[in-house]
């Protein structure tokens, strides 16, 4: 779908940047969801380990700066804006500023690589809600496609996983296990989208050039009630199973995330790492893509392909590129919501 645009909009989740912001931020995230107060305070305690600051906003600032430099150098020379779904800068405020600046149509890059209700549909719904708040002056916003099998996402992951294996003692490196993680979601949501299949493809694409034929895909950060089935196995349960097999070293690669935010730092670097130590496992965690130059270039390539209507869209693997425009009703919430 060729066209033009006046701006690039980076859309992310958002996160608190101080202790006083943690509970208001979580209230935004959980608004309308049946989450008990004890769970809210449990998650708030995760942020307390890091001074109440999520690294997500810092990552977005760095990504926006890198994108501005990339677009200035290679084009298209359009301004880059940033708006969050759940915390400042809020999407509606960013769209108001864009309207004031004369932006009429923007392409949106969401910091979520995979199809799912929370990773795709909610982004689109929140953009639509923000545009309604701004009113008739709000710019049109078209979301760029999912990028789970784009070489600009896969290649940085390969680099980071290779670097993680380099931190395993040389004599034990060949026997080290590779474990990919992603955020768990309710099974009802997973049944209504391609989340699991896309994660499997990304994992295989990362493992292949590293000659790692034996790997596992597991999940982390479950937040639903025990009565609701979510995707499994959990990372901690899997670490127990590996230790029982006699595995000594494990490289954990959080391919479900684009940046090292709280659910990576707490759930992996603290909780999973702590359990690995108890089990006698040497766990090495690979970095997320962050602002890897190839990832930054990927965003520019996604913009260029949309503007040109390029029929040959970059991708790896057998599934082909994600649809240029999500079909109506993609990635529904599933029975029982989120």
N, C-alpha and C positions, 0 to 999 in steps of 0.2 A: 504494500500500500504506500505508494510514493506520496510525498507532500513536502511541506516546508514547516519550519518552526522558528520561533523567536527566542527560545530559551530551552535549557535542560534543567529539569527539576529532579534532584535526588530526594527520594522518599525513603525514610527509615522509621524505625520503631520508636526511638527516643529513649532517654534514660535520665535519672536524676543526677545532679551535679553537686549535691551536698546533702547532709543528713536531714535537713528540714524539708527536702523535696521528695524523700523516699515514699512516704505514705500517700501524699497527694498523687504522685506518679502512679503508684500501684492502684489507687482508687480509679484513676483513668483507665488503666489497663483492664481492670476487673469489673468495670461498670456494666451492669446488666447480666452478669454471670453469677451463678449460684455457688459462690466460693465462701466457705466459712471463715470467720474473722481470724481463727487460729492459723489458718493457712496463710492469710495476708501477712500476719506478723512473723510467721516462719520465713517467708520470702524476704520480708524487710530485714530480718537478721542477716541474710546473705549479703545484703548491701553494706551492712555495718562492718563487715570484715574488710571492706575497701573504703572506709570513711564516708559511706553514703554516696559515693561517686561511681557511676557507670562509665566505663571507657568508651561506650558506644558513640556519644556525642563527639568526643575527641577524635575518634576514628572518622566520623562523618566530616568533621572540619578538615582533616588531613586529606580525605578523598576528594572533597570539593576543591581544595587548593590544587591537588594534583590534576584534577579534570580541567580546571581553568587553564593551567599551564599547557596541558595536552591539546586542548581545543584552540588556544591562542597560537600554538606552534603549528598545528596540522589542520585546523578547521574541523567543522564549521565554527566560525567565530561568533558564538552566541553566549550570553551570560549564563552562569550556573547558579541556581538557587537550591535551597535545602529546606525541607519541611518534614516534621515528624508526625507520626500518628498519635502519640500519647504524651509528648512533652515538648517543651520549648526547644526550638522554634516550631510552633504548631502549624499544621498544614494550612488552615484557614488564614492565619496571619501572613504566611509566606505568599499565598495566592493573592491576598490584598496588596501586598507590596509589588508583586508581579503586575497586577492590574494597574497600579499607580505608575509603574515604569513603562506601561504601554505594551506589555506582553499580551498577545492574543492567542497564541497556540504554543504549548510546550510539550516536549517529549519527557516522559518520566522514567527514571531508572530506579527501580525498587531494589533495596539491598537484600533480596531474597531470591535464591536461585531456582527453587523447586515449586511445583504445583501443589498447593494445599489450600485449605480455607484460610488459615492464618497467614500463609506466605504468599498468597496471590489474590483471592477474592476479597479479603478484608482490606488489602491495600487499595483495590479499585473502589470498594464501597466507601472507604474513608476519604478518598479523593473526591468522589461524587458528593459526599456530605459536606466537605469543605467548600466545594464550588457553590453549593446551594447556600451556604452561609454568606459567601461573598456576594452572591446575586448575579445579575445579568452582566456585570463587568468582569466576572471571573474568566480567566483564559481557559480555552479548551486544553485538556490534558490527555495525552495518549500514552499509555504504558508501553514500554519496550518489552520485547519477548523475554521469556525465561532463558537462562543461560547455563543450565546445569551441565550441558555437554559441549559448551563452547570452548575452543582451545585456550581462550584467554582466561578461563576459569580453571580448566583442568591443568594446564601447564604450571601455573604457580603452585597448585596443590602438589604436583609431582616434585617440584623444587623443594618445598617445605618438608614433605615426607622423606625425601632423600636425605635432607639435612638432619632430620630426626634420627634416621637409621645410623648416620655417621656418629651419633652420640652414644650408640650401643657399643660395648666393648667388641673389638674386632673379632676376637675368637668366637664370640657368641652371636655375631650379627646375622649370619645365615639362618640360624634357628629362631631368630626373633619373630614374633607374630605381629601381623598388621591388623589393626582393628579400626574401622571407620565408625564415627558416631554422628548422629543427627538428633534433632529434637523429636521426642516421641509425640504422637498425636492420637486422638481417639480412633479406634478401629473403624468406627462408622464414617469418619471423615476420610480415612485412608482408602476405604472401599469405594469412595466416590471420586477419586482423583488418581493421578499417576505418581504420587509421592514416592512410594516404595520402589517402583520400577525405575524412576529417574535416579534415585539414590544408588540403586544397584548398578546402573550404567556408569554413573560418575565414579563409584568405587572401582569398578573394573577398569575404567580408563586410566585411573591413577595407578593402580597396581601393575598394569601390563608393562609399561616401560621400565618399571623397577624390578621386573622379573619376580614378582611376588604372586605366585599362583594360589597361595593359601591365605585367605583374608576373611574377615567377618564384618558384617554390618550390624551394629547394635544401636541402642537408643538411650537417651538421657533426658533429664529435666522434666520428667512426668509431673503433672500438676493436678490431674483430675481425681475425683473420688475413687476409692478402691473398688466400688461396684461397677465402674465404667471401664471396659476393656480398652487398653492403650497398646500401641505397638511395643513389642518386646523382641529380644531380651534387653534388659537394662544393663548398662555398662558395668555396674558393680557386680551383678550376678555373673556376667561373662568373665570378669576378672577372676572370680572364685573358680569358675570352671577351668580356666587356663591354668591357674595355680595347681588345681587337682590333677591336671595332666602332666605336671612337672615342667611347665614352661617357665623360663627364667626372665625373659625380656619381652616387652610388648610396646609397640609404637602405636599410639592412639592419635588418629587424624580426624578432627571435627569438621568433616566436609559439609555438614548441614548449616554451617555458619560462615559468614564472610568476614567477621571481625572477632577479636578476643573480648567479648563482653562478659557480663556477670555470669551467665549460664555456662560459659566456657571456663572462666576463672574459678568460680566456686565449685560447680558440679564436677569438673575434671581436675583442675589443678589442686583443689583442696580435698574434696570428698573422695573422688576416685583415686587420686594419688595417695591419699592417706590409707585407703583400704588396700591398695597395691602394696604399700610398705608393710602393712600388717600381714599380708599374704606371702611376703618374701619375693614379690615381683619387682623388677626394675621397669618402671613405666616411664616412657619418654613421650611427651605430647608434642605433636607437630603444630606449627603455626597455621593460622587461617590465612586467607589470601591478602587481607589488609589492603595496602596500597601498592602491592607488587606492580611494577611497571607494565607487565603484560595484562594484568587485570584492568588497569586504568586505560590502556589502549583498547581493550575489549569494549569498554563502554562507548568509546568514540566509534568503534566499528559498528556497534549496534545502532547508534544514531545515524551513521552514514548509510547503512543498509536500509533503514526505514525511509530516509529522505530520498534515496535513489530507487526504492522499490526493487532492490537487487534480488533476482531470482535465486542466486547461489548464495545461501546464507551459511556462514562458517559454522561447522559442527563436527564432532567426532562421534564414533560409535554407530550402531545400527538403527537407533530410534529416529534419526533425522532431527532437524531443528525443531524447536518448539513453534507452535503457531505464531505467526506475526501478530495477530490480534486474537485474544482469548475469545472463545465462543460465548454467547450469552449463557449465563448460569453456570459457568465453569466453577469447579472446586466448591461445591456447596458445603454448608456446615455439617451436614450429616445428621442422622437422628440423634437428638439429644443435645445438639449444638456443641460448643467448645467449653 
